[in-house]
């Protein structure tokens, strides 16, 4: 892995720390994942609400369904869709992951800019966790799990506490696998340099 030239990093590097990789998903992939997820979760709700209450209205009170659906798309779905694109762009602008020879660092935020980091020696797992939407789009998420983070089972899927892990969404599957390998290689190299025998075994990718 080659050391990259440092230009305008939003954090300070420690003594002896070198930047190895900077990772950011493609805008098209990030937007597709976010919008498709929003559509799946959001579009059925108003329709379900209307279908529940419509039969209980008197015939004289029942609006024309065609006009109602047209109004729904014009005054609800289209504005929400456009606002979502703007919000996702603002999120994407601050969305990045960096790998150094000492840490894995990620940045996220909407109005505020938050940076989190995990030391290489503290990482216990690097997990590829595609969501159902990402599977459809051929994408994957990658999560870096440090010491002390517990995983829980939710609907037969393991999840981790988001604010205690470094993660990046909407990566191409091949890119996620390569990134996982790069981080694990760094972790295993760090473990081998340790004098503590209990740290001889490196973390496992799941």
C-alpha positions in Angstrom: 0.0 0.0 0.0 1.4 3.4 -1.0 1.5 6.4 1.2 -0.6 9.2 -0.2 0.3 12.9 -0.3 -1.5 14.8 2.5 -3.7 17.7 1.3 -6.2 19.5 3.5 -7.0 16.7 6.0 -9.7 17.7 8.6 -7.6 16.2 11.4 -4.0 16.1 12.6 -1.7 13.2 12.0 0.3 11.9 15.0 4.1 11.6 15.0 5.0 8.8 12.6 1.5 8.5 11.2 1.1 8.3 7.5 -2.0 8.4 5.3 -2.4 5.2 3.3 -5.9 5.5 1.7 -8.8 7.9 1.4 -12.1 6.3 0.6 -15.4 7.9 -0.6 -18.3 6.2 -2.3 -19.4 7.4 -5.8 -22.1 10.0 -5.6 -24.4 8.0 -8.0 -24.1 4.9 -5.8 -24.6 6.8 -2.5 -27.6 8.7 -3.9 -29.2 5.6 -5.4 -28.9 3.7 -2.1 -30.4 6.6 -0.1 -33.3 7.4 -2.4 -34.3 3.8 -3.0 -34.3 3.2 0.7 -36.5 6.3 1.2 -38.9 5.2 -1.5 -39.3 1.7 -0.1 -39.9 3.1 3.4 -41.8 6.3 2.6 -44.0 5.8 -0.5 -46.4 3.1 0.9 -47.2 5.0 4.1 -49.5 7.7 2.7 -51.1 5.1 0.4 -51.7 2.8 3.3 -53.2 5.6 5.4 -55.6 6.5 2.6 -56.7 2.9 2.0 -57.5 2.5 5.7 -59.8 5.5 6.0 -61.2 5.8 2.5 -63.8 3.0 2.8 -65.3 4.7 6.0 -66.1 7.9 4.2 -69.5 8.6 3.0 -69.9 8.5 -0.9 -70.3 12.2 -0.9 -67.1 12.7 1.1 -65.0 10.3 -1.0 -62.6 12.2 -3.2 -61.6 11.1 -6.7 -58.8 8.6 -6.2 -57.1 9.6 -9.4 -57.0 13.2 -8.4 -56.0 12.3 -4.8 -53.0 10.2 -6.0 -52.0 13.0 -8.4 -52.1 15.5 -5.6 -50.2 13.2 -3.4 -47.3 12.9 -5.8 -47.3 16.5 -6.8 -47.5 18.1 -3.4 -45.8 15.4 -1.2 -43.6 13.0 -3.1 -42.0 15.4 -5.6 -41.0 18.0 -2.9 -39.8 15.4 -0.5 -37.8 13.8 -3.3 -36.1 17.1 -4.2 -35.4 17.9 -0.6 -33.9 14.4 -0.1 -31.5 15.0 -2.9 -30.3 18.2 -1.4 -29.9 16.6 2.1 -28.1 13.6 0.7 -25.7 15.9 -1.2 -24.9 17.8 2.0 -24.3 14.5 3.9 -22.2 13.1 1.0 -20.0 16.2 1.0 -18.8 15.4 4.6 -18.8 11.6 4.1 -15.3 9.9 3.9 -13.0 7.4 5.5 -9.3 7.5 5.8 -6.8 4.7 6.6 -3.4 5.5 8.2 -0.8 3.2 9.5 -2.2 3.9 13.0 -5.9 4.6 12.7 -9.1 4.2 10.7 -10.9 7.5 10.7 -14.3 8.4 9.4 -16.2 11.7 9.0 -20.0 12.1 8.9 -22.4 15.0 9.4 -25.2 17.1 8.1 -25.0 20.6 9.6 -22.1 19.7 11.9 -18.9 17.8 11.0 -18.1 14.8 13.2 -14.9 12.8 13.0 -14.4 9.4 14.7 -11.3 7.2 14.8 -10.3 3.7 15.9 -6.7 2.7 16.6 -5.5 -0.2 14.4 -4.5 -2.2 17.5 -8.0 -1.8 18.9 -9.9 -3.2 15.9 -11.4 -6.6 16.4 -13.4 -7.1 13.3 -13.9 -5.6 9.8 -17.4 -6.6 8.6 -19.0 -6.3 5.2 -22.7 -5.7 6.0 -24.8 -5.0 2.9 -28.4 -3.9 3.4 -31.2 -5.4 1.3 -31.2 -2.3 -0.9 -27.5 -2.4 -1.3 -27.7 -6.1 -2.4 -30.2 -5.1 -5.1 -27.8 -2.3 -6.3 -24.7 -4.5 -6.1 -23.2 -2.4 -3.2 -22.0 -3.1 0.3 -21.4 -1.3 3.6 -18.2 -1.8 5.6 -18.0 -1.5 9.3 -14.8 -1.3 11.5 -15.5 -2.7 15.0 -13.1 -1.7 17.8 -12.8 -3.3 21.2 -15.8 -3.0 23.6 -18.5 -2.8 20.9 -21.2 -5.4 21.3 -23.3 -6.7 18.4 -27.0 -7.5 18.7 -29.4 -9.5 16.6 -32.2 -7.6 15.0 -34.6 -9.4 12.6 -31.9 -12.2 12.1 -29.3 -9.6 11.2 -26.3 -8.6 13.4 -26.1 -4.9 14.1 -23.5 -2.8 15.9 -23.8 0.5 17.8 -23.4 3.1 15.0 -21.7 5.8 17.1 -19.0 3.4 18.3 -17.9 2.0 15.0 -16.3 3.5 11.8 -18.5 2.7 8.8 -18.8 3.6 5.2 -21.8 3.0 3.0 -22.6 2.3 -0.7 -19.2 0.9 -1.8 -18.9 -1.3 -4.8 -18.8 -4.9 -3.6 -15.2 -5.4 -4.9 -14.1 -2.1 -3.4 -15.5 -3.2 0.0 -13.8 -6.5 -0.1 -10.4 -4.9 -1.0 -10.9 -2.3 1.7 -11.6 -5.0 4.2 -8.4 -6.8 3.2 -6.3 -3.7 3.5 -7.5 -2.9 7.0 -7.1 -6.5 8.1 -3.6 -6.6 6.7 -2.7 -3.5 8.8 -4.3 -5.0 11.9 -2.4 -8.3 11.5 0.9 -6.5 10.8 0.3 -4.4 14.0 -0.4 -7.5 16.0 2.8 -9.3 14.9 4.9 -6.3 16.1 3.3 -6.5 19.5 5.4 -8.2 22.3 2.2 -9.4 24.0 1.6 -13.1 23.0 -2.1 -12.7 23.6 -2.3 -10.3 20.7 -0.7 -12.7 18.2 -3.9 -13.5 16.5 -5.4 -10.9 14.3 -9.0 -9.8 13.8 -11.4 -11.8 11.7 -13.5 -10.4 8.8 -17.0 -11.7 8.9 
